[in-house]
Each structure stands twice: as C-alpha cells, then as structure tokens.
Amino acid sequence: MRYSELLEYKRDITATNLGRQLIDRLSKEPTIRGDVGSIVGDLLNPRFPDSTYNYTLETGVAAILKLFEDIDPTPNKQYTEWLVRRYVDGSIVRFEDVLSTWADLLSEFHRLKTRRLLPPELMDINKFKTEQDLKQLHKSVRDIFNSTDEKAEVQKGKSEEIYNDSEVRIIIPEDQEAACYYGQGTQWCTAAKNNNMYDNYDWPLFILVPKNPTHEGEKYQVHLDENDWMDETDTPISPLDVIDRFPSVNLQEVFGKYDNSAWYLADFMDWDKTVQIFDSMIKQIITNEQYIIENYIPDTNGEIKEFKRLIQQMKKWDSENVAESVSIMMDNDRYIPIDNGGWAMSSKEYPDALAAWIRETKEGGYDLLDYIIDTMAVELNDVNAPTFVKYQND
C-alpha cells in the first residue's frame, strides 16, 4: 500500500505553502538561538547592509527547511513536510524538540516501518496531527522500538543523587550521558540522541523519579533558572502540582542547596505573604503619588485626573480587597499569569504582575505601569520572608 507520505517532497513547494507561517511560528518562540534566531531576526527586523546575515524570506526559509530535511532519515525526505506542518500548527511545541526528540523518533519510526514491525494503524504518519496524537505516536513507537534488538544500551554517565526517601529520588545529571540515562522513556530534549540540548541548560537540572508512580513512566524535570517544570511528555506542569505530588519533601530546601533561585520562587510562598507583597506595592504607589505625577504622568488628555481617581480607589483597598484583587490575577487561584505567558513566577516578576493586573482590570495607563516596573522590586531572603524594595530612576 502506498501511503500519502510517500509523495515526493519538494522544498520550493513547501516554502511557498508554509514558509511565512514557519517564520511567524519561530518568531513566537522566546528561546530560539543561534543561526535560526539570526535568520528570524533578519526577516522581522532587517539589519544594515554590511551585517553578517541579511537573509531574505526565500533564503531564510530555505535554510530553516534544510534543518528539517537533515533530521528526516529517508532519502526522499518523505516525513519533512509532515514535520514542518506539525511544528507550524503547534502540535510540536518547541523548535528544539524538532531537532532532538523528533529526530530520534523519526529515526526509530522509519527503522521499524522498513522492518515491518509497525502495526497498520501506525504506518501512515500523516494521520497524526494533534499534540495528543503525537504524544500517543511517540509512546507507541518508543514502546515497540524498546522491545526490539535495536535498543542500544544507555551509558549511566555522571550524576549526583541529592535526595532519596520513600516517595521520590531527586538526581542532578552532571553530563549528557546521565541526562539521557535518567531521561529514558521521556520526551525531554535533554534525553535525545540527536542534537541533545543538555549543554544549552545552565546547571543544575533536577530530575524527580517517583518511587510509587501514578502512571507508567512518571518523571519530572525541573530547571529553576528558566522556571521550567516538565512531566515525562515534556508538557509544562504547575510547580505547585509537583510540590503537592511529594508532600514529604521540602523542595525549596532541597533545590535551594544547589540553586539559589529556589529561594526566589513565588510558588513556594504561602497566600498571606503573596498578598502582603502586593499590599506593600500598592501602598508605595499611594505614598509616592506626587513623585509619580511629576515624573511619569503627562497631562495632555486628563491623565493626571484619571491617575488621582485611581489613587483614591487604591486608598479604599484594605488587605481583604488586595487578596480578592490578587485572586483575579491568579490562574485557577494558584499561580499568576504574567506578560511573558509564564505559568510560574519568581519574586522579581511581582512588579510586572501588578502592572499587568492594573492595566487589564483597572485601566491605570502605561505611564503608571512604567513607574511600577521601573521603580519597584521585590526580594525574598533565604528564609522566605518577603521584603519590599523601592528603586527610583534618577
């Protein structure tokens, strides 16, 4: 039987049909690095004529498609367009996963297919389109591949076990081999054989392996510097869900011995301290009303009058009002969505969150938001006691 993916791949046709969408999709990723980042930057913000790069849409798309083609294990590149489409439509969330975990998966898929070891329902890769479809495809192919003699032994590498109790082991992989060894069965780019991304992460990387998993293959990987908390399918998960998953472990204390960022994560704070911080920031705005007017609020269209009205509203807020208002900012009353789309927050991002809340719910105006972001900071000391620090630009 001839499946639809056997149709000949033509780069120019794929570029015409998907090129602009591909660039748009890449431009929305905050972590695009290296040459690809330069290509996207050139196309969105053309550089000076003597720049090292200077890609046109045609040459930039061609260069990026070449990366997709390079990881396609087939001579006629029969999976390339499918892979591009899955990245463009968001089924594959990150470009780094295209080059790492999906390079691994396509190699295994094709090897099994040519040996006729795939069941009929897996043979046509074009049937798999949604993110859930791809997770199921990944799991099915991996399970079959690992049951064959194709599976290679994974080297254990160098690691440090930093915690071990009846609930969980916590390991820090200290090299790529260890990241692959403890990441077996996951979809993490740090566990991939192709284009492994371990070296792109600042140390440390924490891997949590449950002693009594709630489902097959349950694992978690945490990178505090970028606030990445991932399950075994490489899906972002709330830090509070991981914290709740292992109630016997003080994760802030365990992580904090190896990464000082742990002491500055708002997710480890209780509700009262979170409210206290927002209450402090609001009181600082009230106290500095005249300073804000003189340095931030123009009076071209009645902005000062509108700002004073907002100040009067703020003066009526007590801690209960603040707590209720903060809950508006919370996603499912658990964590605060901030401008960068993050699902977790560190203490330094409280001013951004307050500014976002005022903009979205109180119509405070961008000048007030500039004041909040430019002059406020929140610091937590190593015993998790919140302190409010005010900075003013000269």
N, C-alpha and C positions, 0 to 999 in steps of 0.2 A: 504494500500500500504506500502511495506517495502522500506524505503529509505536507501541509501548506508551508512549513518552514523550509522545505527543500527548494522553494523558488529562489532563483538567483538573486543574491544581494548586490545592489548597485549603490555605491556611495553617493553619487550625484543625485539619484532619486531620493534617497533617504535625507540628504542635505536639504533638498528643495522642500520636501514634505514636513520635516521635523527640525530643521536647523535653527530657526528662530525660536521655536519652543524650547529646544535644548539649551540655548544660551539664556533664555529667560529663567528656566528652571535652575541652572547653575548660579545665576545671579542672586537667587534667593537663599543660597546656602551660605551661612556665615563662616564656614571653616574651609572653603576652597583655597588650596595653597599652590605654590609652585607655578609651573608654566600655565596650568589651566586657569589659575587665578589671574595671571597676567593677561591671558587671552580675553577672559571675560571683562577685565578692567579696560582693556583696549577698546573693546566693542561698545561698552557702556559709556566710557569716558575717554575719547580719543586723545592720544598723547602727542607730544611735539614730534615733528618730522624726523629728528635725529634720535628718537627713542630706540632702545634695543628691540622692542617688539613692534607694534604697528600692524596688527592683524586687521584684515577686512573681514566682513561677515563670512565670505566664501572660504578664505584661507583659515580662519579661526575655527569654523565648523568642521572643516576637513581635518584639521589637526586633532580636534577632540574626538571625532568619529574614528580616527586611526587608533586611539586608545581603546575604544570599544572593540574594534576589529582585532587588536592584538591579543585580547583575552579570549576570543572565540576560538575554540580548539579545532574547528572544522576548516578544511582548505577553501571551501566556497563561502565561508562566513554566514552559514545558514541561520545562526542564532543572533546575529548582530542587531538587525532591525528590531527584533522582539525585545532585546535587552535595552536598546535606546528608548523604545516606547514605554517600557516598564519604569525606566528612570524618569522620563518626561511626565508620565501620569502620576508619579508619586508612589507607585507600588514599591519601588526601591527607594528608600528614604534618603540615603546619603550617597554621594558620588564615590567616596572612598570605599563603600561596600561593593560598588560595581567592580572596582579593580581588585578587591581582595576576596571577600566571601563568595561573590557571584562568579568570579574567575575560577575558584575552587569547585563550586557547584556545577558549572557548565562542563568542566573537565570530567567530573565524575558522571554527570548525566550522559554525556556523549560516549564515554567508555562503556557504561552499562548498556546503552542503546545499541551500540555496534556489536556487543556480545549477546544481544537479545535477552538481557536479564531484566528488562523493564516490563511491567505488566502493560496491557494495551491502553489502560486509562492514563498512563503517564507518558506515552510515546509522543504525543503531539504537544510540544511545549507552548504552542500558541493558545491552548485552552486555558492557560494560567495567566490571569490578568490582574486580579486584585491583590492587595497586600496580604490578605488572608490566604488566597490561592498560593501565593509564592511561599509563604511560611509552610504550608502543607506540602508543597512540592519539595522544598528544602529538606523537610523532615523525612519524607518518603524516600527520596534519593539517598540521603545520608544513611538511613537505616539499611537499605538494600546494599549500598556500597560497603558499609562496615561489616556486612555479613559475608562478603566475598574475600578472596585471597588478594584483592587489590589493596586492601588497607595496609598502609605502612606503619611500622612502629614509631611512636612519637617519643622523642627524647625528653627526659624529665627536666633538664635544664637546672638553673639555679633559682631558688626561691627561699622565702622565709615564712614560716607559719607563725603568725603573730597572736593567734587566739584559737582555742580549742576547748569546747565544752560539750555538753550533751545535745545542744541544739545545732551548733554550726562550727565549721572550721573557716578561719579567715587567713588568706595567703596573699603575700605580695610577691608576684613574679619579678625576678631581677634580671631576666633576659628573655629574648623572644621565644626560646625553646620552652621555658617554663610557662609563658603566656599561652602557648599552643597546647602544652600538656594539660594545664588546668582548665583550658577553654574548650577541651574536647566535647563535642556534642552541642556546642553553641554556634550562634551565627555572628560572633564578635569578629571585627576586623583584626583584632589583636591575636586571634587564634587561626588566622588564614595561612595557607601555604603560599599563596600568590600575593605579592605586594602587601605583606604583613605590615600593619600600621603601628606595631608596638613602639617603635623608636620615635614615632610622632608625638607620643604622650610623655609629659613630664612625670617623673617618678614622684610618689608611688601610685600604683594601680592596685586596688583591693579586689580580691575575688572571694566571694562568700559561697561556701558549699554546704547546704543544709544536711544535717545528719538524718532527718526524717522528712524527706521531700514530700510536698503535697501533690506533685505531679512528676512525671518522668522527665529527667534531665534538668530539674530546677537548679538554677545557679544565678548569682547576681555579680555584676562587675561595677565598681564604683571608682570614679575619678573626680576627686573633690575640686581640683583646680578649675575644671570646666563644669562642675556640678552635674556630671553625667552619672546617672544611676540606671543601669540597664538589666533586664532579665535575660534569660538564655537565648531568646529570639531576637535580641538586640533591640527590644522595644523599650522606650523610656518608661520608667516606673517612678512613682512618687517616693521620695526619701522616707516619708512617714510610713508608707506601706512596708518598706524594708525594715525600718525601726520597729514597727508593730509586729513584723514577722518573727523577730528574735527578741522577745521581751526580757530575756535573762541577760542580754548583753548591753552594756553602755557603749554604744557605737561611737559616740562623740569622744569618749575617753580612749577607746581602743584606737580609733583613727587618729586622734589628736597626738598620740605619742610619735606618729610617723609623718603627719601632715598638719601643720599649724592651721590650715584652712578650716579644719573641723570646728575650731573654737568660734568661727565667724559665720557659721551657717544658721540662718534663722530657723530652719526646720527643727533644730534641736531645742529651741526655746519654747517655753510654755506660753499660753494665751495671754496671761496677765502682763508678762514682760513685753510681748509684742504690742499690746495696747499702750503700755507705758511709753514706749518709744514714739509712737505716732502722737500721743498726747503731748509729749515734750516738744516735738517738732511744731505742732500747731501753736503751742504757747510761745515758741520762739518767733513765729510769724507775727503773732499779736504784739509781742514786746517790741519788735523791730518794724512796726508799721511805718513810721516816718522815714526810716532808712530805706525801706523798700520803695516807698513813693519817690524819694529823691534820686534813687539810683537805678530803678528798674521800670517804673510805671510811667509811660508818657501820658500826656493829657490832650491828645489830639481828637479823640472821639468819646470823651467822657470816661476814659479808663480809670482815672483816679476815683471817681464817684462809684464806679462799679466795684473797685477794689475795696473801698471803705465799706460798701454794703456786705461784701464777703467777710471782712474782718468782724463786722457786727454779728454775722451768723456764727463765726468761729467762737466768739466770746460766750455764746449761749451753749456751746458744747461742753458737757462735762465728761467724765471718764466713760459713763454709760453710753453717751452719744458717740464718743470716739469708738468704743467697742462695736457698737452697731454699725458705724460707718466703715470700720475696718472690715467687718464681715462682708460688706458689699464688694470689697476688693478681693475677697478670698474665693478661690475656685472650689466649690463643694465645701466651703468653710474650712478648708485645710491648708491651702497654700496660695501665695499671692501671684497672680499673673502680672508680669511687668512688660515693658515695651519690647524687649527682645524676644518675647514669646516663650520665655523660660517657664518651667514648671517648678523650679526651686529658686531660692533667693539667699544671698549672703547679706550680711549686715550692711555692707557698703551700698547695697541697692535699695535700702529703705527710702532715701530721698527721691529716687526715681519713681518708686511705687506710689509715694504720697503725691508727687506731681501728676502722675498718670491718673490717680483717683480724682484729684481736684479738676483736672481737665475734663474727664469723662462724666463726672457726676455733679460738679459744682460750677463749671464754666469759669474757671479762675483766670483764664487768659495766659498766653505764652510768656509774658513778661514775669508774672508771678512764678511760673514754672521754672524759668531761668534762674530766678532767685533761689528757689528751693534746691535745685540741682547744683548750682554754683557755690552756694554758701553753707550747705548743710552736709554733715557726715555723721554716721552712727558707728560707734566702735563697741565691741564686746571684749572684755578681758578674759583671761584664761579660766576664770571661774564662772563665766557665763553671766556676769552682771552687766546689764546694759548701761551705757553712759552716752549722753548726747553731747556731741562736739560741734561747735559752730565755727565755720570759716567764713571770712569776708574777703572778697577781692578788693584790692586797692584801686 
